[in-house]
Amino acid sequence: MQCFRTHKLRPVLIFSMLLLGVAAWAVGADRDAAFEKARERMVRTQLQRRGISDPVTLEAMASVPRHLFVSPDLAEEAYTDGPLPIGFGQTISQPYIVAFMTETVRPVPKMKILEVGTGSGYQAAVLAETGAEVYTIEIIPELAESAAARLQRLGYVGVHVKEGDGYFGWEEHAPYDAVVVTAAAPFIPPPLLDQLKTGGRMVIPVGSPFLLQTLMLVEKGEEETISRSLMPVRFVPFRRDG
């Protein structure tokens, strides 16, 4: 008797499960569409209106799902105009700053870019979306591990993550066409300049920790290296081993 009743209920249970699955898919699709609209709005209002005009950079910023680079409880805030915490005293930078630094190094396909300060992996993903090969270093083991897993899961095969002290760069793959530093250093680390190709560009915040710093553009020439200030910024401090 019980077997018969279970058999009779099975189609109903399957149908209910199908309905739940369809409902979950619909909710997920609606959420994805909302995030896409928020990302489009971010590009339009936070980037283009502030002067970001490089089409390669804008397309990259419009493509990377920023909400997947923060914790789920902050996903709804992912496209707001500001940085967000990612744990361990670190942040994911304001979208405008990510776009500005990306545009400044003039990314093109097949460029080789060194990033110091992987964090969540968001800046590396944006650089990779431009077609660049990205080598990124993170000193905090937990962030290096989670960023590597996230980037792999999202299909960013052109990003290579290393745990280590970014002060020394990643000499094995030097020289680089560009260097992007996402933490404020008291001065420009000489190893990073050495690993920058002649004709290459480095963008780096320089200044005291937890105070207003200056975003610097460093251009390495054959005869001399030229540095100039771009804008005041506020970044987390450059961390060192020991």
Backbone bond lengths (Angstrom), bond angles and torsions (degrees), N, CA, C in turn:
res aa  C-N    CA-C-N  psi(-1)  N-CA   C-N-CA  omega(-1)  CA-C   N-CA-C  phi
1 M - - - 1.469 - - 1.518 110.43 -
2 Q 1.283 115.86 -43.97 1.459 119.92 -178.87 1.519 111.15 -67.38
3 C 1.346 116.63 -39.38 1.466 120.12 178.87 1.528 110.29 -61.46
4 F 1.321 115.85 -41.11 1.458 120.21 -180.00 1.519 111.04 -62.93
5 R 1.309 116.56 -43.93 1.465 120.02 -178.90 1.526 110.65 -66.40
6 T 1.318 117.48 -39.17 1.460 120.22 177.94 1.527 110.21 -63.23
7 H 1.315 115.88 -42.23 1.457 120.99 179.31 1.535 110.72 -61.67
8 K 1.324 116.98 -40.78 1.465 120.83 -179.27 1.528 111.79 -68.34
9 L 1.357 117.01 -31.84 1.458 120.47 -177.58 1.525 112.80 -81.19
10 R 1.323 116.56 -20.94 1.453 119.50 -173.18 1.541 113.79 -56.24
11 P 1.341 119.77 -46.80 1.472 119.08 178.24 1.530 112.63 -59.58
12 V 1.323 116.75 -36.50 1.458 120.23 178.53 1.513 110.75 -65.09
13 L 1.346 115.44 -43.12 1.469 119.46 178.88 1.520 111.56 -64.11
14 I 1.323 115.73 -42.34 1.467 119.70 178.91 1.521 110.56 -62.19
15 F 1.337 115.58 -44.07 1.462 119.59 179.75 1.528 110.94 -61.88
16 S 1.343 116.11 -41.20 1.467 120.27 178.57 1.516 111.29 -63.46
17 M 1.338 115.05 -40.37 1.465 118.98 178.97 1.530 110.90 -65.24
18 L 1.334 114.86 -38.60 1.469 118.76 177.17 1.529 111.05 -62.93
19 L 1.326 115.49 -42.27 1.465 119.47 178.50 1.520 111.51 -62.17
20 L 1.331 116.00 -42.26 1.462 120.19 178.04 1.520 110.95 -63.47
21 G 1.339 115.63 -40.11 1.459 119.84 178.86 1.517 112.11 -64.15
22 V 1.334 115.83 -43.07 1.467 120.47 177.97 1.522 110.64 -63.47
23 A 1.342 115.78 -41.59 1.466 119.84 179.74 1.525 110.99 -64.06
24 A 1.347 115.72 -42.30 1.470 119.49 178.63 1.518 110.87 -64.05
25 W 1.339 116.44 -41.07 1.467 120.03 177.91 1.522 111.25 -61.88
26 A 1.339 115.38 -42.18 1.467 120.12 -179.44 1.523 110.97 -63.48
27 V 1.351 115.97 -42.77 1.465 119.69 178.10 1.523 110.33 -62.77
28 G 1.339 115.63 -43.70 1.463 119.81 178.88 1.514 111.88 -62.81
29 A 1.333 116.79 -41.82 1.465 120.99 179.40 1.526 111.05 -64.44
30 D 1.333 116.07 -41.84 1.470 119.96 178.02 1.531 111.01 -62.78
31 R 1.336 115.60 -40.65 1.466 120.38 -179.53 1.529 110.42 -66.13
32 D 1.329 116.72 -43.20 1.466 120.76 178.04 1.524 110.74 -61.35
33 A 1.328 116.04 -41.20 1.471 120.28 179.21 1.524 110.57 -64.80
34 A 1.335 116.70 -38.83 1.467 120.45 178.47 1.524 110.95 -64.76
35 F 1.334 116.85 -41.95 1.462 120.49 178.12 1.532 110.88 -64.70
36 E 1.326 116.43 -38.75 1.460 119.69 179.42 1.528 111.23 -64.05
37 K 1.323 115.94 -41.62 1.471 119.84 177.33 1.528 110.79 -64.91
38 A 1.332 116.13 -39.91 1.469 119.91 178.55 1.523 110.60 -64.19
39 R 1.317 116.61 -37.54 1.460 120.79 178.90 1.534 111.08 -67.90
40 E 1.313 116.46 -42.15 1.470 120.52 176.62 1.524 110.63 -61.14
41 R 1.331 116.00 -42.13 1.464 120.53 178.99 1.530 110.76 -65.38
42 M 1.320 116.43 -39.64 1.463 120.87 177.23 1.527 110.83 -58.15
43 V 1.323 116.33 -47.31 1.465 120.72 -179.26 1.523 110.58 -62.09
44 R 1.313 115.69 -42.67 1.462 120.37 -176.31 1.525 112.47 -71.03
45 T 1.339 117.00 -46.72 1.469 119.93 -171.01 1.529 113.76 -92.42
46 Q 1.328 116.96 -33.48 1.463 119.46 -176.67 1.526 113.33 -93.36
47 L 1.326 116.54 -26.83 1.465 119.87 -174.44 1.533 112.83 -106.17
48 Q 1.320 116.28 -61.31 1.462 118.99 -176.61 1.521 112.43 -62.31
49 R 1.316 117.16 -40.53 1.468 119.89 -179.00 1.524 111.78 -68.66
50 R 1.327 117.50 -18.85 1.466 121.18 178.32 1.524 112.32 -99.19
51 G 1.311 116.69 7.14 1.458 118.62 172.01 1.510 116.62 104.31
52 I 1.329 118.64 0.58 1.465 119.45 174.95 1.525 107.23 -72.06
53 S 1.325 116.26 119.14 1.462 119.21 -173.00 1.524 113.93 -127.15
54 D 1.327 117.87 -12.56 1.458 120.42 -179.17 1.529 109.50 -62.95
55 P 1.343 118.42 117.74 1.468 120.13 -176.26 1.523 113.53 -62.97
56 V 1.324 117.20 -31.92 1.465 120.38 178.98 1.530 110.14 -65.38
57 T 1.330 115.52 -44.65 1.465 120.44 178.61 1.519 111.43 -64.93
58 L 1.316 116.94 -44.99 1.467 120.74 -178.80 1.527 111.35 -62.94
59 E 1.309 116.64 -40.16 1.464 119.76 179.08 1.524 110.82 -66.38
60 A 1.332 116.34 -38.93 1.468 119.91 178.32 1.519 110.86 -64.51
61 M 1.327 116.94 -44.05 1.458 120.83 179.88 1.526 111.54 -65.16
62 A 1.320 116.28 -31.16 1.463 120.46 179.04 1.524 112.12 -78.44
63 S 1.328 116.45 -14.84 1.462 120.32 -174.93 1.524 113.75 -97.12
64 V 1.338 117.36 -32.36 1.466 119.90 -173.22 1.527 110.57 -80.48
65 P 1.332 118.12 125.13 1.471 121.64 -179.49 1.534 111.15 -76.75
66 R 1.302 116.19 86.16 1.465 121.70 -175.20 1.535 112.53 -55.93
67 H 1.324 116.84 -31.03 1.469 119.70 -178.02 1.525 112.45 -65.82
68 L 1.328 117.68 -15.97 1.459 120.73 177.93 1.530 112.46 -89.89
69 F 1.332 116.05 0.25 1.464 121.05 179.98 1.523 112.02 -107.34
70 V 1.325 116.21 8.34 1.465 121.44 174.70 1.525 107.88 -126.59
71 S 1.322 116.73 168.89 1.454 119.95 179.22 1.532 109.52 -66.57
72 P 1.340 117.51 151.77 1.472 120.63 -177.25 1.525 113.98 -54.31
73 D 1.342 117.40 -32.81 1.462 119.08 -178.59 1.526 112.68 -73.20
74 L 1.353 117.03 -11.74 1.465 120.85 177.79 1.526 112.40 -109.40
75 A 1.336 116.63 3.26 1.460 120.35 -174.88 1.530 112.10 -57.96
76 E 1.336 117.63 -37.70 1.465 120.53 -179.27 1.527 112.54 -67.18
77 E 1.333 117.03 -17.87 1.462 121.32 179.72 1.529 112.36 -100.10
78 A 1.329 117.17 3.39 1.458 120.93 -171.08 1.524 113.81 -60.81
79 Y 1.321 117.67 -29.35 1.465 120.42 -175.51 1.527 112.60 -105.49
80 T 1.324 115.82 16.56 1.461 119.68 174.83 1.526 109.71 -78.52
81 D 1.314 115.49 166.22 1.460 122.09 -172.20 1.532 111.26 -88.32
82 G 1.330 116.18 71.23 1.457 119.23 179.72 1.512 111.82 177.98
83 P 1.334 117.11 169.17 1.466 120.76 176.30 1.518 110.94 -75.97
84 L 1.322 115.77 162.53 1.467 121.71 177.69 1.524 109.17 -136.00
85 P 1.331 117.53 147.69 1.469 119.72 179.95 1.527 111.79 -72.18
86 I 1.337 115.65 144.67 1.466 120.50 176.72 1.529 110.91 -125.36
87 G 1.351 115.91 11.33 1.458 120.30 179.38 1.519 112.20 95.76
88 F 1.334 115.34 161.45 1.465 122.91 177.03 1.535 112.41 60.43
89 G 1.338 115.95 27.78 1.453 120.17 179.43 1.513 114.50 74.21
90 Q 1.317 118.08 14.45 1.462 122.70 -177.40 1.526 110.60 -110.65
91 T 1.330 115.54 166.31 1.466 120.45 -179.33 1.526 110.77 -136.54
92 I 1.320 114.76 159.90 1.458 121.54 165.12 1.520 105.25 -93.39
93 S 1.324 116.67 127.33 1.465 120.72 -171.35 1.520 112.48 -66.60
94 Q 1.314 115.16 157.54 1.458 123.43 173.86 1.539 109.22 -53.59
95 P 1.333 118.66 137.07 1.469 120.39 -178.76 1.530 113.75 -52.03
96 Y 1.324 116.94 -41.33 1.465 119.24 -179.47 1.525 111.51 -60.62
97 I 1.332 117.51 -41.38 1.462 120.91 -179.42 1.524 110.44 -65.99
98 V 1.332 116.89 -41.66 1.470 120.61 177.36 1.527 109.95 -59.63
99 A 1.328 116.14 -45.66 1.463 120.32 -179.96 1.528 111.29 -66.09
100 F 1.329 116.86 -41.92 1.464 120.41 -178.80 1.524 111.12 -62.96
101 M 1.340 117.05 -44.74 1.457 120.43 179.96 1.529 111.14 -66.56
102 T 1.321 115.68 -36.44 1.464 119.78 177.69 1.524 110.41 -65.16
103 E 1.315 116.73 -49.34 1.460 121.39 179.94 1.528 111.40 -60.60
104 T 1.328 116.56 -35.89 1.464 121.07 -175.97 1.526 112.91 -64.82
105 V 1.339 117.38 -35.06 1.467 118.46 -179.86 1.534 112.33 -85.26
106 R 1.326 116.94 1.33 1.464 122.97 174.33 1.529 112.18 54.08
107 P 1.322 117.95 61.71 1.468 120.15 -175.72 1.521 113.06 -70.18
108 V 1.299 115.48 141.59 1.467 123.23 173.76 1.519 107.33 -139.31
109 P 1.327 117.50 159.83 1.462 119.64 178.99 1.524 112.51 -54.48
110 K 1.323 115.10 141.62 1.462 125.53 176.95 1.525 114.01 75.23
111 M 1.336 117.65 4.11 1.461 119.10 170.52 1.512 109.23 -64.24
112 K 1.338 116.04 151.33 1.456 121.21 174.58 1.523 107.23 -109.83
113 I 1.331 116.09 117.47 1.458 120.96 -174.07 1.520 110.38 -120.67
114 L 1.325 115.78 133.42 1.458 122.26 172.73 1.524 108.55 -98.42
115 E 1.323 116.21 127.89 1.464 120.72 173.78 1.521 108.67 -114.54
116 V 1.312 116.45 133.70 1.462 121.88 175.87 1.520 108.09 -110.92
117 G 1.337 116.00 115.32 1.459 121.72 -177.59 1.514 111.18 104.14
118 T 1.324 116.81 72.72 1.473 121.28 -176.02 1.521 112.11 -62.70
119 G 1.340 116.29 -43.11 1.455 120.00 -177.05 1.518 111.58 60.18
120 S 1.309 116.38 -123.91 1.463 121.54 179.12 1.525 112.14 -80.83
121 G 1.336 116.73 -15.92 1.456 121.19 -177.10 1.515 113.75 98.84
122 Y 1.339 116.89 1.24 1.472 120.26 -174.30 1.534 112.51 -66.11
123 Q 1.334 117.50 -48.65 1.462 119.40 -179.99 1.531 110.42 -61.94
124 A 1.321 117.21 -39.72 1.463 120.83 177.78 1.522 110.95 -61.55
125 A 1.333 116.94 -40.51 1.462 120.97 179.30 1.529 111.04 -64.74
126 V 1.318 116.69 -41.71 1.467 120.65 178.38 1.526 110.02 -62.04
127 L 1.333 117.23 -45.32 1.467 120.61 178.01 1.523 110.97 -61.76
128 A 1.337 116.40 -40.43 1.461 120.42 179.71 1.523 111.57 -65.56
129 E 1.327 117.32 -34.17 1.461 121.24 178.51 1.524 112.33 -63.40
130 T 1.329 117.13 -22.17 1.467 120.52 177.78 1.521 111.74 -79.27
131 G 1.327 116.52 -6.64 1.458 120.95 -178.96 1.511 113.56 99.88
132 A 1.336 116.59 2.93 1.463 120.86 -179.20 1.525 110.99 -79.47
133 E 1.330 115.40 155.46 1.460 122.57 170.22 1.522 105.93 -93.57
134 V 1.318 116.94 123.61 1.458 120.97 -170.93 1.529 110.83 -115.41
135 Y 1.332 115.20 129.46 1.456 122.66 173.98 1.522 106.89 -114.82
136 T 1.330 116.17 114.96 1.452 119.64 -171.34 1.523 111.27 -124.53
137 I 1.338 116.48 139.88 1.455 123.01 -174.81 1.521 109.55 -119.85
138 E 1.326 115.83 136.12 1.458 122.01 178.38 1.527 109.01 -133.47
139 I 1.325 116.55 128.92 1.462 120.92 -176.45 1.528 113.25 -81.85
140 I 1.321 117.91 -22.67 1.468 121.22 -178.77 1.526 108.40 -89.48
141 P 1.334 117.63 113.94 1.471 120.51 -173.54 1.519 114.08 -54.09
142 E 1.336 117.08 -44.15 1.466 119.97 -177.54 1.525 111.92 -62.86
143 L 1.332 116.73 -39.02 1.460 119.80 179.38 1.525 111.00 -71.49
144 A 1.329 116.69 -39.44 1.461 120.02 177.73 1.521 110.64 -59.92
145 E 1.324 115.96 -44.18 1.464 120.76 -178.44 1.522 111.71 -66.83
146 S 1.332 116.56 -46.04 1.468 119.53 -177.57 1.524 111.13 -69.38
147 A 1.335 117.41 -37.51 1.467 120.15 178.91 1.521 110.88 -66.16
148 A 1.326 116.62 -42.32 1.464 120.10 179.28 1.526 110.63 -61.19
149 A 1.340 116.39 -44.10 1.463 120.35 179.50 1.526 110.99 -64.82
150 R 1.323 116.90 -41.85 1.469 121.48 -178.80 1.533 110.47 -64.51
151 L 1.316 116.52 -47.01 1.465 120.58 -178.61 1.527 111.25 -63.89
152 Q 1.320 116.15 -38.60 1.460 119.86 177.38 1.521 110.68 -66.10
153 R 1.330 116.26 -43.67 1.465 121.28 -179.58 1.527 111.58 -61.61
154 L 1.335 116.18 -35.04 1.466 120.45 -178.56 1.526 112.66 -87.56
155 G 1.325 116.78 -0.04 1.465 120.10 173.62 1.510 116.24 88.14
156 Y 1.337 118.09 18.38 1.465 120.34 179.75 1.528 110.29 -86.86
157 V 1.336 114.47 76.18 1.466 119.97 -175.88 1.524 112.04 -71.95
158 G 1.319 117.04 -16.05 1.463 120.80 -179.86 1.513 113.81 -86.72
159 V 1.335 117.57 9.62 1.462 121.68 178.33 1.526 108.87 -112.80
160 H 1.325 116.12 129.46 1.458 122.34 -179.96 1.524 108.00 -117.81
161 V 1.328 116.20 122.71 1.467 121.92 -173.68 1.522 109.82 -107.54
162 K 1.322 114.91 136.11 1.458 121.33 178.09 1.521 109.20 -132.73
163 E 1.326 116.14 136.14 1.457 120.62 171.93 1.516 108.66 -86.26
164 G 1.337 117.12 129.58 1.455 119.01 180.00 1.509 112.54 167.15
165 D 1.318 115.00 -179.28 1.461 123.33 179.90 1.523 108.67 -83.37
166 G 1.322 116.19 110.76 1.457 120.82 -176.53 1.509 114.81 -66.32
167 Y 1.328 117.59 -15.10 1.472 120.65 179.01 1.525 110.71 -55.73
168 F 1.331 115.97 -35.45 1.460 120.44 -176.33 1.525 113.09 -90.72
169 G 1.321 117.15 1.46 1.451 120.36 179.27 1.516 112.05 65.13
170 W 1.311 115.50 -152.93 1.465 122.47 179.37 1.524 106.14 -137.55
171 E 1.320 114.62 80.21 1.473 122.14 -169.42 1.524 112.98 -61.58
172 E 1.314 115.86 -30.45 1.464 120.59 -176.83 1.527 112.72 -54.47
173 H 1.342 116.72 -33.96 1.466 120.50 -175.33 1.535 112.95 -107.09
174 A 1.316 117.81 4.93 1.463 121.61 179.29 1.545 109.76 -70.19
175 P 1.347 117.14 157.76 1.464 127.31 3.77 1.525 112.23 -85.37
176 Y 1.334 114.25 161.15 1.460 121.56 -178.40 1.523 110.86 -110.64
177 D 1.320 114.93 146.86 1.464 120.20 175.92 1.522 111.23 -72.17
178 A 1.321 116.01 -27.21 1.469 120.81 -179.44 1.519 109.29 -154.37
179 V 1.334 114.69 154.48 1.458 122.00 175.65 1.527 107.46 -129.97
180 V 1.333 116.39 130.69 1.460 122.08 178.09 1.520 107.41 -121.00
181 V 1.325 116.75 120.59 1.458 121.93 -179.20 1.524 107.93 -111.77
182 T 1.337 116.30 126.92 1.467 120.18 -173.32 1.521 112.70 -111.14
183 A 1.330 116.55 25.59 1.466 121.78 174.69 1.519 107.65 -143.18
184 A 1.326 116.26 148.91 1.466 120.89 -173.97 1.526 111.14 -80.73
185 A 1.319 115.96 121.39 1.459 122.13 178.17 1.528 109.52 -104.68
186 P 1.339 117.59 150.28 1.462 119.12 177.74 1.529 112.83 -70.02
187 F 1.342 115.66 -21.09 1.462 121.49 176.48 1.523 107.58 -156.64
188 I 1.313 117.46 169.51 1.462 121.66 -179.39 1.526 108.72 -78.12
189 P 1.326 119.13 116.94 1.468 121.34 -178.85 1.526 111.57 -60.39
190 P 1.322 119.02 122.14 1.470 121.68 -179.60 1.528 114.70 -53.94
191 P 1.361 120.05 -38.69 1.468 118.13 179.36 1.530 113.25 -61.07
192 L 1.337 116.84 -32.92 1.465 119.39 179.38 1.524 110.28 -68.82
193 L 1.314 116.78 -39.05 1.459 120.37 177.88 1.529 110.36 -67.32
194 D 1.332 116.84 -38.64 1.463 120.68 178.67 1.525 111.28 -63.15
195 Q 1.319 116.92 -34.25 1.467 120.76 -176.71 1.524 112.88 -86.22
196 L 1.317 116.78 -4.12 1.466 121.47 177.09 1.528 109.37 -82.96
197 K 1.299 115.36 130.45 1.463 121.02 -179.10 1.527 110.26 -66.71
198 T 1.328 117.26 148.24 1.458 120.94 173.14 1.526 109.07 -59.68
199 G 1.310 115.90 127.89 1.462 121.12 -173.96 1.518 112.52 92.45
200 G 1.348 116.25 -2.61 1.455 120.57 -178.91 1.514 112.98 -85.47
201 R 1.334 115.77 170.45 1.459 122.33 -177.99 1.524 110.02 -127.41
202 M 1.317 114.93 140.27 1.458 121.56 173.99 1.511 108.61 -122.92
203 V 1.330 116.51 136.50 1.462 120.73 173.68 1.523 106.92 -119.69
204 I 1.338 115.55 126.88 1.460 120.59 -171.85 1.527 110.33 -151.81
205 P 1.341 117.54 134.25 1.473 119.54 172.89 1.528 109.32 -79.95
206 V 1.311 116.08 132.56 1.464 121.36 -178.22 1.527 108.63 -125.20
207 G 1.332 115.01 131.79 1.458 118.73 178.45 1.509 111.89 154.64
208 S 1.320 115.85 -178.54 1.455 122.07 -177.06 1.521 111.25 -74.59
209 P 1.346 117.15 145.20 1.462 120.46 178.45 1.529 111.98 -59.98
210 F 1.340 115.13 140.56 1.467 123.55 174.66 1.538 113.47 65.48
211 L 1.324 117.69 7.78 1.458 121.51 173.92 1.527 108.61 -115.73
212 L 1.316 116.13 175.35 1.454 120.17 177.90 1.521 108.83 -67.56
213 Q 1.321 116.59 130.93 1.462 121.67 179.30 1.521 109.93 -115.81
214 T 1.319 115.43 178.96 1.459 121.21 178.52 1.520 109.43 -119.27
215 L 1.324 115.98 127.88 1.451 119.70 174.31 1.519 107.76 -79.29
216 M 1.336 115.95 121.88 1.460 121.64 -174.81 1.525 110.70 -109.54
217 L 1.322 115.15 144.48 1.460 122.17 169.41 1.519 107.96 -108.43
218 V 1.321 115.58 123.85 1.465 121.73 179.58 1.524 107.74 -113.51
219 E 1.319 116.38 122.27 1.463 121.92 179.54 1.524 108.59 -115.60
220 K 1.318 115.65 120.40 1.467 121.44 -174.91 1.521 110.11 -93.98
221 G 1.311 115.73 113.99 1.456 120.69 178.78 1.521 111.60 -103.33
222 E 1.308 116.19 174.84 1.464 120.19 179.11 1.519 111.28 -69.03
223 E 1.304 117.44 -37.74 1.460 121.50 -176.72 1.522 112.41 -97.49
224 E 1.324 117.05 -36.93 1.459 120.13 -177.57 1.521 110.95 -150.74
225 T 1.325 114.76 161.16 1.459 121.82 176.46 1.520 108.40 -108.71
226 I 1.309 115.87 128.88 1.462 121.43 -176.68 1.530 109.41 -109.46
227 S 1.320 117.00 131.08 1.464 122.87 177.00 1.517 109.19 -119.15
228 R 1.306 116.14 139.87 1.465 118.66 175.95 1.523 110.20 -145.44
229 S 1.309 115.11 152.18 1.465 122.12 -179.08 1.517 110.05 -81.17
230 L 1.325 115.27 139.90 1.457 120.63 -179.79 1.526 112.79 -108.17
231 M 1.343 116.04 -47.88 1.461 119.42 -178.61 1.520 109.48 -169.06
232 P 1.332 117.06 158.02 1.470 119.66 172.12 1.524 109.85 -74.59
233 V 1.332 115.86 139.42 1.464 121.28 -178.98 1.523 109.47 -141.70
234 R 1.325 115.16 173.36 1.462 120.60 174.33 1.526 108.31 -139.65
235 F 1.323 115.59 109.71 1.460 122.47 -179.44 1.520 110.49 -118.62
236 V 1.326 115.99 160.18 1.461 120.22 171.32 1.527 107.54 -65.81
237 P 1.342 118.55 154.71 1.458 120.82 -175.95 1.532 113.09 -71.62
238 F 1.306 114.35 150.68 1.467 123.15 175.48 1.518 108.21 -67.72
239 R 1.331 118.14 121.52 1.459 121.79 -177.08 1.507 110.94 -98.14
240 R 1.337 115.16 145.83 1.465 121.98 179.43 1.514 110.34 -123.95
241 D 1.325 117.01 153.93 1.455 121.08 171.65 1.513 109.01 -66.85
242 G 1.333 115.96 141.25 1.476 119.13 179.29 1.487 111.47 79.40
